[in-house]
Amino acid sequence: MTITKQRKQQLIGEFRRKDDDTGSPEVQIAILTSRINALTEHLRSHAKDFACRRSLLMLVSRRRRLLDYLKRVNPQSYLDILGRLQIRK
């Protein structure tokens, strides 16, 4: 249920602000969204996996905090990332 190293590098390359950027809020949100999507698919077939459900809720709340921060600091980037990742608000 974790993402592969190649997928993570692809997400970093796609959402980074500059060449050596790996930890900006946009990159973190993209990686969390990928993990959230994988866990959501897992829970569709394993409905009683409560440890996974707890992990999913923690990831969603972490992504929510990052999105709130991004909205406060850079509203245009916030709107861009919502559109690119197809996250509803």
Biopython code that builds the backbone (N, CA, C, O; Angstrom):
import numpy as np
from Bio.PDB.StructureBuilder import StructureBuilder

atoms = [
    (1, "MET", "N", (0.810, -1.194, 0.000)),
    (1, "MET", "CA", (0.000, 0.000, 0.000)),
    (1, "MET", "C", (0.855, 1.261, 0.000)),
    (1, "MET", "O", (0.336, 2.377, -0.021)),
    (2, "THR", "N", (2.151, 1.073, 0.023)),
    (2, "THR", "CA", (3.023, 2.234, -0.108)),
    (2, "THR", "C", (3.277, 2.484, -1.581)),
    (2, "THR", "O", (3.016, 1.621, -2.420)),
    (3, "ILE", "N", (3.779, 3.650, -1.890)),
    (3, "ILE", "CA", (4.057, 3.947, -3.283)),
    (3, "ILE", "C", (5.496, 3.570, -3.598)),
    (3, "ILE", "O", (6.358, 3.586, -2.719)),
    (4, "THR", "N", (5.746, 3.233, -4.840)),
    (4, "THR", "CA", (7.085, 2.814, -5.240)),
    (4, "THR", "C", (8.012, 4.013, -5.338)),
    (4, "THR", "O", (7.573, 5.161, -5.408)),
    (5, "LYS", "N", (9.289, 3.720, -5.340)),
    (5, "LYS", "CA", (10.297, 4.772, -5.425)),
    (5, "LYS", "C", (10.169, 5.534, -6.743)),
    (5, "LYS", "O", (10.322, 6.755, -6.774)),
    (6, "GLN", "N", (9.890, 4.815, -7.827)),
    (6, "GLN", "CA", (9.740, 5.461, -9.134)),
    (6, "GLN", "C", (8.527, 6.379, -9.155)),
    (6, "GLN", "O", (8.594, 7.486, -9.691)),
    (7, "ARG", "N", (7.417, 5.929, -8.575)),
    (7, "ARG", "CA", (6.200, 6.759, -8.546)),
    (7, "ARG", "C", (6.431, 8.012, -7.710)),
    (7, "ARG", "O", (5.961, 9.094, -8.062)),
    (8, "LYS", "N", (7.157, 7.864, -6.598)),
    (8, "LYS", "CA", (7.438, 9.007, -5.751)),
    (8, "LYS", "C", (8.325, 10.014, -6.489)),
    (8, "LYS", "O", (8.084, 11.219, -6.416)),
    (9, "GLN", "N", (9.343, 9.530, -7.194)),
    (9, "GLN", "CA", (10.210, 10.421, -7.969)),
    (9, "GLN", "C", (9.426, 11.113, -9.081)),
    (9, "GLN", "O", (9.672, 12.280, -9.386)),
    (10, "GLN", "N", (8.491, 10.398, -9.681)),
    (10, "GLN", "CA", (7.649, 10.985, -10.720)),
    (10, "GLN", "C", (6.791, 12.115, -10.148)),
    (10, "GLN", "O", (6.664, 13.172, -10.766)),
    (11, "LEU", "N", (6.207, 11.897, -8.981)),
    (11, "LEU", "CA", (5.382, 12.921, -8.343)),
    (11, "LEU", "C", (6.224, 14.133, -7.952)),
    (11, "LEU", "O", (5.789, 15.273, -8.115)),
    (12, "ILE", "N", (7.426, 13.886, -7.437)),
    (12, "ILE", "CA", (8.313, 14.989, -7.070)),
    (12, "ILE", "C", (8.662, 15.800, -8.305)),
    (12, "ILE", "O", (8.639, 17.030, -8.268)),
    (13, "GLY", "N", (8.984, 15.121, -9.398)),
    (13, "GLY", "CA", (9.321, 15.817, -10.634)),
    (13, "GLY", "C", (8.169, 16.628, -11.192)),
    (13, "GLY", "O", (8.378, 17.686, -11.786)),
    (14, "GLU", "N", (6.968, 16.141, -11.004)),
    (14, "GLU", "CA", (5.795, 16.803, -11.560)),
    (14, "GLU", "C", (5.339, 18.010, -10.740)),
    (14, "GLU", "O", (4.844, 18.985, -11.306)),
    (15, "PHE", "N", (5.499, 17.958, -9.413)),
    (15, "PHE", "CA", (4.936, 18.997, -8.548)),
    (15, "PHE", "C", (5.964, 19.900, -7.884)),
    (15, "PHE", "O", (5.588, 20.783, -7.113)),
    (16, "ARG", "N", (7.232, 19.709, -8.154)),
    (16, "ARG", "CA", (8.247, 20.524, -7.486)),
    (16, "ARG", "C", (8.243, 21.954, -7.986)),
    (16, "ARG", "O", (7.825, 22.241, -9.108)),
    (17, "ARG", "N", (8.722, 22.852, -7.122)),
    (17, "ARG", "CA", (8.787, 24.272, -7.463)),
    (17, "ARG", "C", (10.055, 24.606, -8.227)),
    (17, "ARG", "O", (10.037, 25.422, -9.148)),
    (18, "LYS", "N", (11.166, 23.968, -7.838)),
    (18, "LYS", "CA", (12.446, 24.202, -8.510)),
    (18, "LYS", "C", (13.192, 22.876, -8.585)),
    (18, "LYS", "O", (12.678, 21.856, -8.126)),
    (19, "ASP", "N", (14.383, 22.871, -9.149)),
    (19, "ASP", "CA", (15.084, 21.619, -9.445)),
    (19, "ASP", "C", (15.404, 20.763, -8.226)),
    (19, "ASP", "O", (15.293, 19.539, -8.301)),
    (20, "ASP", "N", (15.794, 21.360, -7.116)),
    (20, "ASP", "CA", (16.186, 20.566, -5.955)),
    (20, "ASP", "C", (15.099, 20.490, -4.880)),
    (20, "ASP", "O", (15.393, 20.221, -3.715)),
    (21, "ASP", "N", (13.865, 20.724, -5.265)),
    (21, "ASP", "CA", (12.743, 20.744, -4.330)),
    (21, "ASP", "C", (12.192, 19.337, -4.122)),
    (21, "ASP", "O", (11.815, 18.669, -5.085)),
    (22, "THR", "N", (12.143, 18.887, -2.878)),
    (22, "THR", "CA", (11.519, 17.595, -2.577)),
    (22, "THR", "C", (10.520, 17.681, -1.427)),
    (22, "THR", "O", (9.796, 16.717, -1.177)),
    (23, "GLY", "N", (10.463, 18.807, -0.724)),
    (23, "GLY", "CA", (9.627, 18.864, 0.465)),
    (23, "GLY", "C", (8.636, 19.995, 0.509)),
    (23, "GLY", "O", (8.098, 20.290, 1.576)),
    (24, "SER", "N", (8.370, 20.644, -0.616)),
    (24, "SER", "CA", (7.401, 21.731, -0.613)),
    (24, "SER", "C", (6.006, 21.170, -0.331)),
    (24, "SER", "O", (5.770, 19.979, -0.531)),
    (25, "PRO", "N", (5.090, 22.005, 0.124)),
    (25, "PRO", "CA", (3.742, 21.514, 0.416)),
    (25, "PRO", "C", (3.076, 20.859, -0.797)),
    (25, "PRO", "O", (2.332, 19.891, -0.644)),
    (26, "GLU", "N", (3.335, 21.374, -1.989)),
    (26, "GLU", "CA", (2.730, 20.794, -3.184)),
    (26, "GLU", "C", (3.180, 19.349, -3.384)),
    (26, "GLU", "O", (2.368, 18.478, -3.697)),
    (27, "VAL", "N", (4.473, 19.099, -3.204)),
    (27, "VAL", "CA", (5.014, 17.746, -3.361)),
    (27, "VAL", "C", (4.456, 16.830, -2.279)),
    (27, "VAL", "O", (4.055, 15.701, -2.564)),
    (28, "GLN", "N", (4.428, 17.307, -1.045)),
    (28, "GLN", "CA", (3.909, 16.491, 0.052)),
    (28, "GLN", "C", (2.443, 16.146, -0.160)),
    (28, "GLN", "O", (2.023, 15.019, 0.101)),
    (29, "ILE", "N", (1.663, 17.112, -0.633)),
    (29, "ILE", "CA", (0.238, 16.876, -0.886)),
    (29, "ILE", "C", (0.063, 15.851, -2.000)),
    (29, "ILE", "O", (-0.813, 14.990, -1.913)),
    (30, "ALA", "N", (0.878, 15.930, -3.038)),
    (30, "ALA", "CA", (0.780, 14.978, -4.145)),
    (30, "ALA", "C", (1.113, 13.560, -3.679)),
    (30, "ALA", "O", (0.429, 12.608, -4.057)),
    (31, "ILE", "N", (2.151, 13.415, -2.866)),
    (31, "ILE", "CA", (2.528, 12.090, -2.365)),
    (31, "ILE", "C", (1.447, 11.545, -1.439)),
    (31, "ILE", "O", (1.089, 10.371, -1.526)),
    (32, "LEU", "N", (0.928, 12.386, -0.560)),
    (32, "LEU", "CA", (-0.144, 11.941, 0.334)),
    (32, "LEU", "C", (-1.389, 11.537, -0.450)),
    (32, "LEU", "O", (-2.050, 10.559, -0.101)),
    (33, "THR", "N", (-1.709, 12.271, -1.493)),
    (33, "THR", "CA", (-2.881, 11.939, -2.303)),
    (33, "THR", "C", (-2.714, 10.585, -2.976)),
    (33, "THR", "O", (-3.670, 9.814, -3.066)),
    (34, "SER", "N", (-1.518, 10.293, -3.445)),
    (34, "SER", "CA", (-1.257, 8.992, -4.050)),
    (34, "SER", "C", (-1.438, 7.870, -3.029)),
    (34, "SER", "O", (-2.038, 6.840, -3.336)),
    (35, "ARG", "N", (-0.926, 8.068, -1.831)),
    (35, "ARG", "CA", (-1.082, 7.063, -0.779)),
    (35, "ARG", "C", (-2.537, 6.916, -0.357)),
    (35, "ARG", "O", (-3.005, 5.806, -0.103)),
    (36, "ILE", "N", (-3.251, 8.031, -0.282)),
    (36, "ILE", "CA", (-4.670, 8.003, 0.095)),
    (36, "ILE", "C", (-5.480, 7.223, -0.936)),
    (36, "ILE", "O", (-6.351, 6.431, -0.577)),
    (37, "ASN", "N", (-5.193, 7.447, -2.209)),
    (37, "ASN", "CA", (-5.913, 6.720, -3.263)),
    (37, "ASN", "C", (-5.652, 5.220, -3.183)),
    (37, "ASN", "O", (-6.567, 4.421, -3.385)),
    (38, "ALA", "N", (-4.415, 4.829, -2.891)),
    (38, "ALA", "CA", (-4.086, 3.405, -2.774)),
    (38, "ALA", "C", (-4.808, 2.770, -1.583)),
    (38, "ALA", "O", (-5.341, 1.666, -1.694)),
    (39, "LEU", "N", (-4.825, 3.470, -0.447)),
    (39, "LEU", "CA", (-5.508, 2.929, 0.725)),
    (39, "LEU", "C", (-7.020, 2.864, 0.518)),
    (39, "LEU", "O", (-7.676, 1.946, 1.011)),
    (40, "THR", "N", (-7.568, 3.823, -0.200)),
    (40, "THR", "CA", (-8.998, 3.807, -0.481)),
    (40, "THR", "C", (-9.373, 2.587, -1.314)),
    (40, "THR", "O", (-10.385, 1.936, -1.055)),
    (41, "GLU", "N", (-8.553, 2.283, -2.313)),
    (41, "GLU", "CA", (-8.801, 1.090, -3.126)),
    (41, "GLU", "C", (-8.693, -0.173, -2.279)),
    (41, "GLU", "O", (-9.495, -1.093, -2.440)),
    (42, "HIS", "N", (-7.723, -0.231, -1.389)),
    (42, "HIS", "CA", (-7.557, -1.390, -0.515)),
    (42, "HIS", "C", (-8.789, -1.574, 0.371)),
    (42, "HIS", "O", (-9.260, -2.694, 0.564)),
    (43, "LEU", "N", (-9.305, -0.473, 0.904)),
    (43, "LEU", "CA", (-10.447, -0.569, 1.808)),
    (43, "LEU", "C", (-11.739, -0.951, 1.099)),
    (43, "LEU", "O", (-12.675, -1.443, 1.729)),
    (44, "ARG", "N", (-11.790, -0.726, -0.198)),
    (44, "ARG", "CA", (-12.995, -1.154, -0.931)),
    (44, "ARG", "C", (-13.133, -2.669, -0.926)),
    (44, "ARG", "O", (-14.249, -3.189, -0.898)),
    (45, "SER", "N", (-12.016, -3.380, -0.952)),
    (45, "SER", "CA", (-12.093, -4.837, -0.958)),
    (45, "SER", "C", (-11.869, -5.453, 0.427)),
    (45, "SER", "O", (-12.192, -6.622, 0.638)),
    (46, "HIS", "N", (-11.319, -4.681, 1.374)),
    (46, "HIS", "CA", (-11.081, -5.163, 2.735)),
    (46, "HIS", "C", (-11.739, -4.202, 3.725)),
    (46, "HIS", "O", (-11.064, -3.414, 4.387)),
    (47, "ALA", "N", (-13.036, -4.280, 3.812)),
    (47, "ALA", "CA", (-13.808, -3.297, 4.576)),
    (47, "ALA", "C", (-13.538, -3.354, 6.076)),
    (47, "ALA", "O", (-13.753, -2.361, 6.771)),
    (48, "LYS", "N", (-13.079, -4.479, 6.588)),
    (48, "LYS", "CA", (-12.892, -4.605, 8.036)),
    (48, "LYS", "C", (-11.451, -4.403, 8.481)),
    (48, "LYS", "O", (-11.099, -4.747, 9.609)),
    (49, "ASP", "N", (-10.627, -3.855, 7.621)),
    (49, "ASP", "CA", (-9.234, -3.569, 7.968)),
    (49, "ASP", "C", (-9.185, -2.224, 8.697)),
    (49, "ASP", "O", (-8.982, -1.176, 8.084)),
    (50, "PHE", "N", (-9.373, -2.277, 10.002)),
    (50, "PHE", "CA", (-9.509, -1.052, 10.780)),
    (50, "PHE", "C", (-8.184, -0.338, 11.000)),
    (50, "PHE", "O", (-8.167, 0.881, 11.169)),
    (51, "ALA", "N", (-7.092, -1.057, 11.001)),
    (51, "ALA", "CA", (-5.779, -0.411, 11.107)),
    (51, "ALA", "C", (-5.509, 0.419, 9.859)),
    (51, "ALA", "O", (-4.967, 1.522, 9.941)),
    (52, "CYS", "N", (-5.883, -0.105, 8.729)),
    (52, "CYS", "CA", (-5.735, 0.620, 7.473)),
    (52, "CYS", "C", (-6.651, 1.843, 7.456)),
    (52, "CYS", "O", (-6.262, 2.906, 6.973)),
    (53, "ARG", "N", (-7.839, 1.694, 7.970)),
    (53, "ARG", "CA", (-8.780, 2.812, 8.024)),
    (53, "ARG", "C", (-8.233, 3.938, 8.900)),
    (53, "ARG", "O", (-8.370, 5.114, 8.561)),
    (54, "ARG", "N", (-7.620, 3.581, 10.015)),
    (54, "ARG", "CA", (-7.027, 4.580, 10.896)),
    (54, "ARG", "C", (-5.876, 5.294, 10.198)),
    (54, "ARG", "O", (-5.739, 6.512, 10.306)),
    (55, "SER", "N", (-5.052, 4.538, 9.484)),
    (55, "SER", "CA", (-3.949, 5.139, 8.725)),
    (55, "SER", "C", (-4.476, 6.093, 7.670)),
    (55, "SER", "O", (-3.920, 7.172, 7.461)),
    (56, "LEU", "N", (-5.547, 5.692, 7.010)),
    (56, "LEU", "CA", (-6.142, 6.543, 5.982)),
    (56, "LEU", "C", (-6.629, 7.855, 6.589)),
    (56, "LEU", "O", (-6.406, 8.923, 6.017)),
    (57, "LEU", "N", (-7.281, 7.785, 7.728)),
    (57, "LEU", "CA", (-7.773, 8.996, 8.379)),
    (57, "LEU", "C", (-6.634, 9.917, 8.804)),
    (57, "LEU", "O", (-6.759, 11.139, 8.719)),
    (58, "MET", "N", (-5.532, 9.341, 9.259)),
    (58, "MET", "CA", (-4.380, 10.159, 9.635)),
    (58, "MET", "C", (-3.775, 10.847, 8.416)),
    (58, "MET", "O", (-3.393, 12.015, 8.489)),
    (59, "LEU", "N", (-3.685, 10.126, 7.291)),
    (59, "LEU", "CA", (-3.136, 10.721, 6.069)),
    (59, "LEU", "C", (-4.040, 11.840, 5.552)),
    (59, "LEU", "O", (-3.554, 12.879, 5.104)),
    (60, "VAL", "N", (-5.342, 11.626, 5.614)),
    (60, "VAL", "CA", (-6.282, 12.644, 5.145)),
    (60, "VAL", "C", (-6.179, 13.900, 6.000)),
    (60, "VAL", "O", (-6.221, 15.013, 5.476)),
    (61, "SER", "N", (-6.045, 13.730, 7.311)),
    (61, "SER", "CA", (-5.947, 14.917, 8.166)),
    (61, "SER", "C", (-4.612, 15.632, 7.970)),
    (61, "SER", "O", (-4.557, 16.859, 8.057)),
    (62, "ARG", "N", (-3.534, 14.888, 7.705)),
    (62, "ARG", "CA", (-2.248, 15.522, 7.430)),
    (62, "ARG", "C", (-2.314, 16.313, 6.126)),
    (62, "ARG", "O", (-1.795, 17.426, 6.039)),
    (63, "ARG", "N", (-2.959, 15.728, 5.112)),
    (63, "ARG", "CA", (-3.112, 16.432, 3.840)),
    (63, "ARG", "C", (-3.988, 17.673, 4.009)),
    (63, "ARG", "O", (-3.730, 18.706, 3.392)),
    (64, "ARG", "N", (-5.018, 17.571, 4.842)),
    (64, "ARG", "CA", (-5.895, 18.711, 5.094)),
    (64, "ARG", "C", (-5.120, 19.869, 5.732)),
    (64, "ARG", "O", (-5.304, 21.026, 5.352)),
    (65, "ARG", "N", (-4.259, 19.556, 6.698)),
    (65, "ARG", "CA", (-3.444, 20.600, 7.331)),
    (65, "ARG", "C", (-2.509, 21.260, 6.330)),
    (65, "ARG", "O", (-2.340, 22.479, 6.342)),
    (66, "LEU", "N", (-1.903, 20.455, 5.463)),
    (66, "LEU", "CA", (-1.016, 21.022, 4.443)),
    (66, "LEU", "C", (-1.794, 21.894, 3.456)),
    (66, "LEU", "O", (-1.310, 22.946, 3.038)),
    (67, "LEU", "N", (-2.993, 21.457, 3.088)),
    (67, "LEU", "CA", (-3.818, 22.254, 2.175)),
    (67, "LEU", "C", (-4.246, 23.567, 2.829)),
    (67, "LEU", "O", (-4.267, 24.607, 2.171)),
    (68, "ASP", "N", (-4.585, 23.527, 4.106)),
    (68, "ASP", "CA", (-4.945, 24.756, 4.810)),
    (68, "ASP", "C", (-3.769, 25.723, 4.862)),
    (68, "ASP", "O", (-3.942, 26.928, 4.675)),
    (69, "TYR", "N", (-2.577, 25.197, 5.115)),
    (69, "TYR", "CA", (-1.377, 26.032, 5.132)),
    (69, "TYR", "C", (-1.140, 26.653, 3.757)),
    (69, "TYR", "O", (-0.863, 27.847, 3.649)),
    (70, "LEU", "N", (-1.249, 25.845, 2.718)),
    (70, "LEU", "CA", (-1.014, 26.340, 1.366)),
    (70, "LEU", "C", (-2.047, 27.396, 0.981)),
    (70, "LEU", "O", (-1.714, 28.370, 0.306)),
    (71, "LYS", "N", (-3.278, 27.210, 1.399)),
    (71, "LYS", "CA", (-4.328, 28.193, 1.120)),
    (71, "LYS", "C", (-4.036, 29.521, 1.802)),
    (71, "LYS", "O", (-4.298, 30.585, 1.241)),
    (72, "ARG", "N", (-3.496, 29.458, 3.005)),
    (72, "ARG", "CA", (-3.169, 30.662, 3.756)),
    (72, "ARG", "C", (-1.956, 31.388, 3.150)),
    (72, "ARG", "O", (-1.947, 32.616, 3.067)),
    (73, "VAL", "N", (-0.951, 30.639, 2.735)),
    (73, "VAL", "CA", (0.307, 31.224, 2.273)),
    (73, "VAL", "C", (0.258, 31.598, 0.796)),
    (73, "VAL", "O", (0.713, 32.675, 0.413)),
    (74, "ASN", "N", (-0.296, 30.706, -0.044)),
    (74, "ASN", "CA", (-0.285, 30.920, -1.491)),
    (74, "ASN", "C", (-1.610, 30.429, -2.090)),
    (74, "ASN", "O", (-1.696, 29.287, -2.543)),
    (75, "PRO", "N", (-2.637, 31.280, -2.094)),
    (75, "PRO", "CA", (-3.964, 30.833, -2.553)),
    (75, "PRO", "C", (-3.999, 30.338, -4.000)),
    (75, "PRO", "O", (-4.751, 29.415, -4.313)),
    (76, "GLN", "N", (-3.209, 30.926, -4.870)),
    (76, "GLN", "CA", (-3.217, 30.500, -6.275)),
    (76, "GLN", "C", (-2.647, 29.091, -6.423)),
    (76, "GLN", "O", (-3.182, 28.277, -7.175)),
    (77, "SER", "N", (-1.574, 28.809, -5.712)),
    (77, "SER", "CA", (-0.988, 27.466, -5.739)),
    (77, "SER", "C", (-1.965, 26.445, -5.159)),
    (77, "SER", "O", (-2.036, 25.309, -5.629)),
    (78, "TYR", "N", (-2.708, 26.850, -4.149)),
    (78, "TYR", "CA", (-3.728, 25.992, -3.544)),
    (78, "TYR", "C", (-4.778, 25.598, -4.578)),
    (78, "TYR", "O", (-5.129, 24.425, -4.698)),
    (79, "LEU", "N", (-5.271, 26.575, -5.316)),
    (79, "LEU", "CA", (-6.278, 26.284, -6.342)),
    (79, "LEU", "C", (-5.709, 25.426, -7.459)),
    (79, "LEU", "O", (-6.397, 24.548, -7.981)),
    (80, "ASP", "N", (-4.452, 25.673, -7.832)),
    (80, "ASP", "CA", (-3.812, 24.878, -8.879)),
    (80, "ASP", "C", (-3.688, 23.415, -8.477)),
    (80, "ASP", "O", (-3.987, 22.516, -9.262)),
    (81, "ILE", "N", (-3.250, 23.190, -7.257)),
    (81, "ILE", "CA", (-3.038, 21.808, -6.826)),
    (81, "ILE", "C", (-4.366, 21.070, -6.650)),
    (81, "ILE", "O", (-4.437, 19.866, -6.895)),
    (82, "LEU", "N", (-5.415, 21.774, -6.230)),
    (82, "LEU", "CA", (-6.744, 21.140, -6.151)),
    (82, "LEU", "C", (-7.195, 20.670, -7.527)),
    (82, "LEU", "O", (-7.750, 19.581, -7.671)),
    (83, "GLY", "N", (-6.954, 21.495, -8.528)),
    (83, "GLY", "CA", (-7.337, 21.129, -9.880)),
    (83, "GLY", "C", (-6.498, 20.003, -10.455)),
    (83, "GLY", "O", (-7.028, 19.094, -11.094)),
    (84, "ARG", "N", (-5.184, 20.059, -10.230)),
    (84, "ARG", "CA", (-4.302, 19.054, -10.802)),
    (84, "ARG", "C", (-4.490, 17.675, -10.179)),
    (84, "ARG", "O", (-4.376, 16.658, -10.864)),
    (85, "LEU", "N", (-4.778, 17.644, -8.887)),
    (85, "LEU", "CA", (-4.956, 16.366, -8.200)),
    (85, "LEU", "C", (-6.418, 15.939, -8.127)),
    (85, "LEU", "O", (-6.726, 14.857, -7.627)),
    (86, "GLN", "N", (-7.300, 16.765, -8.613)),
    (86, "GLN", "CA", (-8.744, 16.491, -8.608)),
    (86, "GLN", "C", (-9.250, 16.214, -7.192)),
    (86, "GLN", "O", (-9.957, 15.239, -6.941)),
    (87, "ILE", "N", (-8.865, 17.103, -6.280)),
    (87, "ILE", "CA", (-9.324, 17.024, -4.899)),
    (87, "ILE", "C", (-10.502, 17.974, -4.777)),
    (87, "ILE", "O", (-10.428, 19.118, -5.224)),
    (88, "ARG", "N", (-11.574, 17.512, -4.183)),
    (88, "ARG", "CA", (-12.719, 18.405, -4.021)),
    (88, "ARG", "C", (-12.605, 19.149, -2.720)),
    (88, "ARG", "O", (-12.065, 18.630, -1.744)),
    (89, "LYS", "N", (-13.101, 20.340, -2.700)),
    (89, "LYS", "CA", (-13.064, 21.161, -1.489)),
    (89, "LYS", "C", (-14.445, 21.625, -1.172)),
    (89, "LYS", "O", (-14.648, 22.334, -0.187)),
]
sb = StructureBuilder()
sb.init_structure("model")
sb.init_model(0)
sb.init_chain("A")
sb.init_seg("    ")
for serial, (resi, resn, name, xyz) in enumerate(atoms, 1):
    if name == "N":
        sb.init_residue(resn, " ", resi, " ")
    sb.init_atom(name, np.array(xyz, "f"), 0.0, 1.0, " ", f" {name:<3s}", serial, name[0])
structure = sb.get_structure()
